[in-house]
């Protein structure tokens, strides 16, 4: 460009043994000189992509909450950590949004459709309030609560008897988060398993929405 040539160049590289790759396929790299107009265009495109990312709300910034925030910060999601304690929000990854509030259950109602909720606060009663709010919504991608089988059973009894919950709503609760196949209670392990579980739920939820939009209600597609 400094010599008056075209301000863009394209590299088309076959991915093969000649460049030390064995995966096959091709990669195309577009190199452009970024002027103010293109810079503004790129910012708009990035903001649009960010706006369409699925949301993951993590309630609780304790050891597992910190680990889970670090895990999902690497994923293509908009992560939000909600806490009642200011000190618990310290040290969160820069790409993770943090919210300090005395009533975290109220934030559940403000979350966008398709949000994944992971509830792991320092207080069982607070967990129950947040989970109940999340299960009342019918548009969530995932509702998970950290805890044991006993905690889940206690929540079920309270949810059905005192929170006007239904068995259908309770059935959508994932607890313990991350499953119980791997018997490891270290925060980083729980976070890795939960992050994979949440990402799987988000992909499945989006796929179901796409299928609903492609097939009109009342019609059956025959193969």
N, C-alpha and C positions, 0 to 999 in steps of 0.2 A: 504493500500500500504506500509506503514512503517513496516509492519510485513511480507512483502514478498508475500502478497496475490495479486490477480488480481487488476489491477489499474483502474477498472471500476465497477460500480454497477448500476442496473436498478431498479427503483421503478415503479410498475404498480398499480395505485390507482383507484378504482372505485369511481366515483363521485356520492355519494348517501347520504342518511340520516346518515349513520354511521360516516361520517366525517363532518356533518353539511351542506351538499350540497343538493340541490334539482333539479339541472339542468340535471342530468343523464350523461351517457357517461363515458369515462375513460381518464386518463391522464398518460402518461409515461414519467418519468424523468430519463435521463441518466447522471450519475455522473462519471466524468473521471478525472484522474490526468493529469494536463496540463504540458507537458514537452516542451522544445523549439521547437521541430518539430511540435507538435500539435498547439502550439501558433501561429507559422507561417502559418499553414494551416487555422486556424480560421481567421487570418487577411486577407488572400487571399479571403476566402469565404465572409467575411464582405464587402470587397472592390468590389467583383463581384456583391453582392446584391445592394450595393450603386450605382453602375454604371447602374443598370437597373431600378432605381427609376424614376418615371416621374418627369419632371421639372416644377416648378411654378416660373415664373418671375414676381416680384412685382415692378412696376415702381412708385417710390414715397415713401419716408420715413416719411411722416407727421403723424398726429394722427391716421388716418385710416390705413396707411401703416404699422405703428408700431404694431397696433392691429392685422392686418391681418398676419403679419410676425409671431407674437406670436401664432396665431391660427394654421397656417399651419406647424409651427415648431413641432407640436405634431403629425403630420400626416406622413404616409410613402411616402414622396416626398422629392425631392431635391429643397429647396427653395432658391431663389436668390433675393435680394433687390437691385435695381439699383437707383442711385441718382446722381444729379449734385451738391448737397450741402453736404460737408463732415460732418457737424454737425448733419444732419438728419439721418446719419447712426449710430450715437452713441446709445448705449443701445439695439442694436438688439440681439435677442437670439443667443447663441453661435453656435447652429447647423445651423444657417442661413448664407449663403454666402452673402457678400456685395461687391458691385462694385461701384466705384466712376468714373464718366465719364462726359465729357462735351457734348457728343452726345449719349444719351441713345437709340435713335432710331436705331443707328447702331448695337447695341447689339441684337436687334430683329433678324437681319439676321444671327447671329452666333448661335442662340438657336437651340438645337436639335429638330428633328421632334417630334410631339406630345406634345409640350410644351403648358402649360396654361399661358396666359398673363393677368395680372390684372393691369390696368393703372389708377393711381390715384395720379398724380403729383400735384405740387402747381400752375401749369400754364396750362390753357386750350389749348393754341396753341401747347405746347409741348405734351400734351395728344393727340391732333389730329395727330401730326407727328408720334408718336409711334403707335397709333391705325392703322393708314393707312399702316404702314410697316407690322404690324401683319396681317391685313386683306389681304394683297397681297400674303401672304403665304397660300398655300392650305393644309398644313399638321399640322395645329394647333389643339389642343384639345379644346381650349377655348380662346376667346378674350373678355374681359370685361372692361368697362370704367365706372368709377364713375361719377355721374352727374344726372341732371334732364332731363325731356322730352325736354325742350327747348335746353339744351346743345346737346342732341342727334340729334335733328332736325337741329341745326346749323352745327354740324359735317357732317350730311348727305349731306347738301347743298354744303359744302366745298369739301367733299370727291368726290362727283359726278362731280362737275364743275371744280375744281382746282387740284385734285389729281389723275385724270384719274381712279377713282374707278368705280365699277359697282354695280348695285342693288343686284346682287347675293352675292358679297363680303360684302356689307353693311349688308345684312340680317344675316350674321354670328355674328354680334356684339351684345353682351349682355350689355345692359345699361338701367337702373341702375344696378350695380352689386348687387347680393343678392336678387333681385326681389323687388317689391313694395307692397307686401301684408302686411308686418309688417311696420307700420309707425313709425319708431324709428331711429333717426339720430345719436345716440351715436356710436362712433367708434367701441366699443367692440361688439355691436349688429350687425352692418353692417359687421364686420369681421367674426362673427360666421356664418351669413347667406351666405356670399360670400365664405367662406371656404367650406361649405357644397355644394354649387353650383359648385365650382371648382372641388371638389372631385368626384361629380356625373358625371361631364363632362369628367374627366380623365378616370373613370371606363368605361363609355360608349364608349369613343374613343378606349380604349384598347380592349374592347369586339368586336367592329366593325372590328378592325385590325385582331383579332384572327379568326373571321368568314370569312374574306376575304382570309386568309391563308389556311383555311380548305376546302373552296369550290372553285374549279378552276373556272376561268372566263369562261363564256359561257355555264356553266352547271346549271341546275335547279334541286334542290333536292326535290323529291316528298315524301310526308308522307303517 
